Structure formats: C-alpha cells, structure tokens
Amino acid sequence: MRPTLQPGDTVFFKLGGNIEDGDVIIVNDPFGETMIKRYRVNEKGEELLQSDNPEYAPIKNPGEFLEYRIVGKVVAARRKLNLSMG
C-alpha cells in the first residue's frame, strides 16, 4: 500500500463492519495470505481490491471467481519516527 503505508507502520482495524468505496481494508486471499487493499466500486458496479501502489494491478470482482474474505476496515495507522540526530 505504498505510499500510503510504509514498512514498519502499525495498522489498527475494526473487525467486520460496513465497507464503502474508498475504504482501506484487511482481506484474506484464497491462499490464506493477509493483504491490505483499498476497496473500490467502478462505474460498472464491479468491485475491485486496489493497491495504492500503481505497480500492482487491481483485483476485479474478488468474490466472483476466487474467495477473498474481508476481515475488517482500517481505522488508523501509526508510523514510528526516528528522531535521532546522526
């Protein structure tokens, strides 16, 4: 999810809940791997799981062919700052 999230960021999420277009979500893919993606609905009404990193293509209609399970909605993220001088 770069540039929105960086390695080492701590993500806080709420299990379940209402998911709306543009929300950042935690989702499990068909192989059990956990991902953070942005939930989108395009002009055709198709659901997409999209990364904020343009290097990754969106996953179209994730529930149609493969089982993706939405775990929850990201509500906050925290980044640890390095304030050392040198």
N, C-alpha and C positions, 0 to 999 in steps of 0.2 A: 504493500500500500504506500510505497514511497511516492511522492514526497510527503504525504500526509503523516504517515507513521514511519519511524526510523528504528533500526535495530536497537534493542535495549529499552524502548518505550514500554511503559506499563499501561495495559488497557483494562478498563473497567466496563462491564457489560451487565445488562439485565436479562435474565433468562426469559425466553418466550416474548410475549407482548406483541403489540401491533407494529408491523413493519411497513414503512411507507417509502415511496420513491425518494431516493437520495440518502437513505439511512445507511450507515456503516454497520455491517452485521458480522457475526461469527457464524460460520457454516461448516458442516462436515461434508466432505465429498464422499462418493460411493466407496472409496477405499479406506475410509475412517480418518483421513487427514483433516486437520482443522485449518481453516483459512479465514482471513479477514477480507471481506469484499464490500463493495458498495452495491446496494440493491437498486435497480433501475427498472422502469417500465417505459418502453419506447412508444412511439406514435402509433404503432400497430397493436399495442396492448401486450406485446411479448415481454416476459420477464427476463432480466439479464442480471448476472453477477459480474460486476466490473471492478477491475483494479484501478486505482488512481495512477498507477504506473503504466504509461502508454505502451510499454514493451509487451504487455500481456493482453491477449485478445479477450473480449468478454465471453462469458459462458451464456449462450442463449437458451431460454426455456429450460432451466436446470432441473425442473421436476418432470419434464416430459419424457426424456429418454433414460436418464440416469437419476438415481436417488440422491439428491442433495438435501440435507436436513439443516434447517435454520435453528441454531442453538439460542441465539439472543441478539440483542441490539446493543451496540457500543454506545455508552453514555458519557464516557470521559477517557482521556489519555493523559499520562504524565511522562514527562521527559526529564531525566536526571541531568542537571547541568554540571559541567566541570568548571569550577571556579578557581582552580589552582593557577598560579602565575609562573609557569615555567616548566 
